[in-house]
Amino acid sequence: MKIAQIMLAKDFGGAERSFVDICEVLQGMGHEVIAICETRSKARHILKNKNIRYFPVNVLSSWDPFALRTMKNILAEEQPQVVQAHLARGAKFVGKIANKLKIPSLVKTHNYINLKYYQHVHQLVPTTVDQENYLLASGVEAGRITRIPNFTRMPLVS
């Protein structure tokens, strides 16, 4: 299966570590993984070392129409069967693009979220029971939620 993973953050914290781990594990399971990352992302160096196909996208803001078009073109060309984004900016971009391209989408929330960025995403993936309960209390249908706890396979990055 071809799976697109999208991380639009520049720094390298827990969400970015999870993103890299997921890319690596999916590739290790035999899936074809494409990673779309912010051009200045610290995760891109790690992905290159793991031989994961990486597509850089310069994202100036959460309203950047050029980044939106670039990601849409990448996903249209690559035609993944599913696209997974991480965090709010990824959710906002991916939900709209995936719906237009008729690709199922999911977003790993990583924390308590502002749902306005996640409106167009098919599936939300919280990491804890408390985050799942927050989504349910916020009106998200249980069928749109799949809780998957975090894991890590990487040493610390400084």
PAZAPA-4460 file (N, C-alpha, C; in steps of 0.05 Angstrom, whole numbers, plus 32768, in hexadecimal, padded with zeros to 4 digits):
% residues 158
    n_x    n_y    n_z   ca_x   ca_y   ca_z    c_x    c_y    c_z   seq   type   mol
   8011   7FE9   8000   8000   8000   8000   8012   8019   8000     1      M     A
   800A   802D   7FF1   8019   8046   7FF1   800B   8059   8005     2      K     A
   801B   8063   8018   8011   8074   802D   8021   808E   802D     3      I     A
   8012   80A5   802D   801F   80BF   802F   801E   80C8   804C     4      A     A
   8035   80D0   8057   8037   80DB   8072   803E   80F9   806F     5      Q     A
   8030   810A   807E   8034   8127   807B   803A   8133   8096     6      I     A
   8051   8142   8098   8058   8150   80B0   8061   816C   80A7     7      M     A
   8054   8181   80B0   805A   819C   80A7   8066   81AD   80BD     8      L     A
   8070   81A1   80D2   807E   81B0   80E7   809C   81B1   80E0     9      A     A
   80A9   81C6   80EA   80C6   81C9   80E4   80D8   81BD   80FA    10      K     A
   80CF   81BE   8112   80E0   81B4   8128   80DF   8196   812B    11      D     A
   80EB   818B   8140   80EB   816E   8144   80E5   8168   8161    12      F     A
   80CB   8163   8166   80C2   815C   8181   80B4   8141   817F    13      G     A
   80A2   813C   8192   8094   8123   8194   8084   811C   817B    14      G     A
   8075   812F   8170   8064   812A   8159   8076   8123   8141    15      A     A
   808C   8131   813E   809E   812B   8127   80AC   8110   812B    16      E     A
   80B3   8109   8143   80BE   80EF   8148   80AA   80D9   8141    17      R     A
   8091   80DD   8149   807C   80C9   8143   8079   80C7   8124    18      S     A
   8079   80DD   8116   8077   80DD   80F9   808D   80CC   80ED    19      F     A
   80A6   80D1   80F5   80BD   80C2   80EA   80BA   80A4   80F1    20      V     A
   80B3   809E   810A   80AF   8082   8112   809A   8074   8101    21      D     A
   8083   8082   80FD   806E   8076   80ED   8077   8071   80D0    22      I     A
   8085   8084   80C4   8090   8080   80A9   80A2   8068   80A8    23      C     A
   80B4   8066   80BB   80C7   8050   80BC   80B9   8035   80C0    24      E     A
   80A6   8033   80D2   8099   801A   80D7   8088   8012   80BF    25      V     A
   8079   8024   80B4   8069   801D   809C   807A   8013   8085    26      L     A
   8091   8021   8081   80A3   8018   806C   80AE   7FFC   8073    27      Q     A
   80B5   7FF7   808C   80BF   7FDD   8095   80AA   7FC7   8091    28      G     A
   8091   7FCE   8091   807B   7FBA   808E   8076   7FB5   8070    29      M     A
   8085   7FC2   805F   8082   7FBE   8042   8071   7FD2   8033    30      G     A
   8068   7FE6   8041   8058   7FFB   8034   806A   800F   8025    31      H     A
   8061   801B   8010   806F   8030   8003   8067   804A   8011    32      E     A
   807A   8057   801D   8075   806F   802C   8081   8087   801E    33      V     A
   8070   809C   801A   807B   80B6   8011   8076   80CA   8028    34      I     A
   808A   80DA   802D   8089   80ED   8043   8089   8109   8037    35      A     A
   8075   8119   803E   8074   8135   8036   8079   8145   804E    36      I     A
   808F   8155   804D   8097   8164   8065   809C   8181   805E    37      C     A
   809A   8192   8071   80A2   81AE   806E   80BF   81AF   8067    38      E     A
   80C7   81C0   8054   80E2   81C2   804A   80F7   81C4   8060    39      T     A
   80F1   81D3   8075   8104   81D7   808B   8102   81C3   80A1    40      R     A
   80F2   81AE   809D   80EE   8199   80B1   8107   818B   80B9    41      S     A
   810B   8188   80D3   8123   8179   80DD   811F   815B   80D8    42      K     A
   8106   8152   80D4   8101   8136   80CF   810B   812C   80B4    43      A     A
   810E   813E   80A1   8115   8136   8086   8131   8128   8085    44      R     A
   8144   8131   8096   815E   8124   8096   815C   8107   809F    45      H     A
   814B   8103   80B3   8148   80E7   80BD   813A   80D6   80A8    46      I     A
   8126   80E1   809A   8118   80D2   8086   812B   80CA   806F    47      L     A
   813D   80DD   8067   8150   80D6   8052   8162   80C0   805A    48      K     A
   816A   80BF   8073   817B   80AA   807D   816D   808F   807E    49      N     A
   8152   808F   807F   8142   8077   8080   8139   806F   8064    50      K     A
   8142   807D   804F   813B   8078   8033   811C   807A   802F    51      N     A
   8110   808C   803C   80F3   8091   8038   80F1   80A8   8024    52      I     A
   80E0   80A5   8010   80DD   80BA   7FFC   80D1   80D3   8009    53      R     A
   80DF   80E9   8004   80D8   8102   8012   80D2   8118   7FFD    54      Y     A
   80BC   8126   8002   80B4   813C   7FF0   80B3   8155   8001    55      F     A
   80C5   8169   7FFC   80C4   8182   800C   80AF   8195   8002    56      P     A
   80A2   81A2   8015   808E   81B7   800F   8094   81CF   8021    57      V     A
   8096   81E6   8014   809A   81FF   8023   807F   8209   802C    58      N     A
   807A   820A   8046   8060   8213   8051   8064   822D   8060    59      V     A
   805A   8242   8055   805D   825D   8061   8049   8262   8077    60      L     A
   8031   8257   8075   801C   825A   8089   8007   8244   8086    61      S     A
   7FF4   8244   8099   7FDF   822F   8097   7FCB   8236   8081    62      S     A
   7FCF   824D   8073   7FBD   8255   805D   7FCC   8256   8043    63      W     A
   7FE4   824A   8041   7FF5   824C   802A   7FEA   823D   8012    64      D     A
   7FE0   824C   7FFD   7FD4   823E   7FE6   7FE9   8230   7FD5    65      P     A
   8002   8239   7FD6   8017   822C   7FC6   801E   8211   7FD2    66      F     A
   8020   8210   7FED   8025   81F6   7FFA   800E   81E3   7FF5    67      A     A
   7FF5   81ED   7FF6   7FDE   81DD   7FF1   7FDF   81D1   7FD5    68      L     A
   7FE5   81E1   7FC1   7FE7   81D8   7FA6   7FFE   81C4   7FA3    69      R     A
   8015   81C9   7FAF   802C   81B7   7FAD   8025   819B   7FB8    70      T     A
   8018   819B   7FD0   8011   8181   7FDC   7FFC   8173   7FCC    71      M     A
   7FE9   8182   7FC1   7FD4   8176   7FB0   7FE1   8169   7F97    72      K     A
   7FF4   8177   7F8B   8002   816C   7F74   8012   8153   7F7A    73      N     A
   801F   8153   7F91   802F   813B   7F9A   801C   8124   7F9E    74      I     A
   8006   8128   7FAD   7FF4   8112   7FB2   7FE5   8108   7F99    75      L     A
   7FDF   811B   7F87   7FD2   8113   7F6E   7FE5   8102   7F5D    76      A     A
   7FFF   810A   7F5C   8013   80FB   7F4D   8019   80E0   7F5A    77      E     A
   801D   80DF   7F74   8025   80C7   7F82   800E   80B3   7F86    78      E     A
   7FF5   80BD   7F88   7FDD   80AD   7F8C   7FDF   8099   7FA3    79      Q     A
   7FE4   80A2   7FBC   7FE4   808F   7FD2   7FC8   8085   7FD8    80      P     A
   7FC6   806E   7FE4   7FAB   8063   7FEB   7FA0   8071   8005    81      Q     A
   7FB2   807C   8015   7FAA   808A   802D   7FBF   809F   8033    82      V     A
   7FB5   80B5   8040   7FC8   80CA   8048   7FC3   80CF   8066    83      V     A
   7FDA   80D0   8074   7FD9   80D6   8091   7FE9   80EF   8096    84      Q     A
   7FDC   8102   80A3   7FEA   811B   80AB   7FED   811B   80C9    85      A     A
   7FFD   812E   80D2   8003   8132   80EE   7FFF   814F   80F5    86      H     A
   7FF1   8154   810B   7FED   816E   8116   7FD9   817F   8106    87      L     A
   7FD3   8197   8110   7FBD   81A7   8105   7FC3   81B1   80E8    88      A     A
   7FDB   81BB   80E3   7FE0   81C6   80C8   7FDE   81B0   80B4    89      R     A
   7FE9   8199   80BA   7FE6   8182   80A7   7FC9   817A   80A3    90      G     A
   7FB9   817B   80B9   7F9D   8174   80B7   7F8E   8187   80A5    91      A     A
   7F93   81A0   80A8   7F85   81B5   8098   7F8B   81B1   807B    92      K     A
   7FA4   81AD   8074   7FAC   81AA   8057   7FA2   818F   804D    93      F     A
   7FA7   817A   805B   7FA1   815F   8051   7F84   8159   804E    94      V     A
   7F74   8162   8061   7F57   815D   8060   7F4B   8167   8046    95      G     A
   7F52   817F   803E   7F47   818B   8025   7F52   817C   800D    96      K     A
   7F6C   8177   800C   7F78   816B   7FF5   7F6E   814E   7FF2    97      I     A
   7F6F   813F   8007   7F67   8123   8006   7F4A   8120   7FFC    98      A     A
   7F38   8131   8006   7F1C   8130   7FFD   7F1A   8135   7FDF    99      N     A
   7F28   8149   7FD5   7F27   814F   7FB9   7F32   8138   7FA8   100      K     A
   7F46   812B   7FB2   7F53   8114   7FA3   7F46   80F9   7FAA   101      L     A
   7F32   80FA   7FBC   7F24   80E1   7FC4   7F37   80CC   7FD0   102      K     A
   7F49   80D6   7FE2   7F5C   80C5   7FF0   7F54   80C5   800E   103      I     A
   7F51   80AE   801A   7F4B   80AE   8037   7F61   80BC   8047   104      P     A
   7F59   80CC   805B   7F6D   80DB   806B   7F69   80D6   8089   105      S     A
   7F7F   80D6   8097   7F7F   80D5   80B4   7F94   80E8   80BE   106      L     A
   7F90   80F1   80D7   7FA3   8103   80E4   7FA8   80FA   8100   107      V     A
   7FC1   80F7   8106   7FCA   80F1   8122   7FC9   810C   8130   108      K     A
   7FB9   810E   8145   7FB4   8128   8152   7FCB   8130   8165   109      T     A
   7FD8   811D   8172   7FEF   8122   8184   7FE8   8131   819E   110      H     A
   7FD1   813F   819F   7FC9   814E   81B7   7FAC   8156   81B6   111      N     A
   7FA4   8169   81C6   7F88   8173   81C6   7F86   8187   81B0   112      Y     A
   7F73   8184   819E   7F74   8193   8185   7F5C   81A7   8183   113      I     A
   7F60   81BA   8171   7F4B   81CC   8169   7F3E   81BF   8150   114      N     A
   7F26   81B6   8153   7F1A   81A6   813E   7F15   81B5   8124   115      L     A
   7F17   81CF   8123   7F12   81DE   810A   7F27   81D6   80F5   116      K     A
   7F3E   81CD   80FD   7F53   81C5   80E9   7F4F   81A9   80DF   117      Y     A
   7F3E   819A   80EC   7F3B   817D   80E6   7F20   8176   80D9   118      Y     A
   7F12   818A   80D0   7EF7   8186   80C5   7EF5   8173   80AE   119      Q     A
   7F08   8174   809C   7F06   8164   8083   7F15   814A   8084   120      H     A
   7F20   8143   809B   7F2F   812A   809D   7F1C   8113   80A3   121      V     A
   7F21   80FC   8097   7F0F   80E5   809B   7F12   80D9   80B7   122      H     A
   7F2B   80D5   80C1   7F2F   80C7   80DA   7F43   80D6   80EB   123      Q     A
   7F3D   80D8   8105   7F4F   80E5   8118   7F5C   80CF   8129   124      L     A
   7F76   80D2   812E   7F85   80BE   813D   7F92   80CB   8156   125      V     A
   7F84   80CA   816C   7F90   80D4   8185   7FA2   80BE   8191   126      P     A
   7FB4   80C7   81A3   7FC7   80B4   81AE   7FC0   80AA   81CA   127      T     A
   7FAD   80B8   81D8   7FA6   80B0   81F3   7F88   80AE   81F6   128      T     A
   7F80   80A0   820B   7F63   809D   8211   7F58   80B9   8217   129      V     A
   7F67   80CA   8225   7F5D   80E4   822C   7F59   80F5   8213   130      D     A
   7F6B   80F4   8200   7F68   8102   81E6   7F4F   80F8   81D7   131      Q     A
   7F4C   80DD   81D8   7F34   80D2   81CB   7F1A   80DC   81D8   132      E     A
   7F1A   80DC   81F3   7F02   80E6   8201   7EFD   8104   81FB   133      N     A
   7F13   8113   81F8   7F10   812F   81F0   7F02   8132   81D5   134      Y     A
   7F0B   8122   81C2   7EFE   8122   81A7   7EE1   811B   81A9   135      L     A
   7EDB   8106   81B8   7EBF   80FD   81BB   7EAE   8113   81C8   136      L     A
   7EB9   8120   81DD   7EAB   8135   81EB   7EA8   814E   81DA   137      A     A
   7EB9   8151   81C6   7EB8   8168   81B4   7EA5   8162   819C   138      S     A
   7E99   814B   819C   7E85   8145   8187   7E8E   8135   8170   139      G     A
   7EA7   812B   8170   7EB1   811A   815B   7EA4   80FF   815D   140      V     A
   7E9A   80F5   8147   7E8D   80DA   8148   7EA2   80C5   814E   141      E     A
   7E9A   80B1   815E   7EAC   809C   8166   7EB8   808D   814E   142      A     A
   7EA8   808B   8138   7EB2   807D   8120   7EC8   808B   8112   143      G     A
   7ECD   80A5   8118   7EE2   80B5   810C   7EFC   80B5   811D   144      R     A
   7EFC   80A5   8133   7F12   80A6   8146   7F1E   808A   8148   145      I     A
   7F39   8089   8145   7F47   8070   814A   7F60   8077   815B   146      T     A
   7F60   806E   8174   7F76   8074   8186   7F8D   8061   8181   147      R     A
   7FA5   806C   817D   7FBD   805D   8179   7FD3   806A   818B   148      I     A
   7FDB   805C   81A0   7FF0   8067   81B2   800A   806C   81A3   149      P     A
   801A   807F   81AE   8034   8085   81A2   8048   806E   81A8   150      N     A
   805C   806D   8197   8072   805B   819B   808A   8069   818F   151      F     A
   80A2   8061   8195   80B9   806C   8188   80CF   8057   8184   152      T     A
   80DD   8059   816E   80F2   8046   8168   810D   8055   8164   153      R     A
   810D   806F   816A   8124   8080   8164   8133   8088   817D   154      M     A
   814D   808B   817B   815B   8098   8192   8155   80B6   8192   155      P     A
   815B   80C3   81A9   8155   80DF   81AB   8165   80EF   8197   156      L     A
   8159   8104   818D   8166   8117   817A   816B   8131   8188   157      V     A
   8183   813B   8186   8188   8155   8194   818B   816B   8180   158      S     A
***
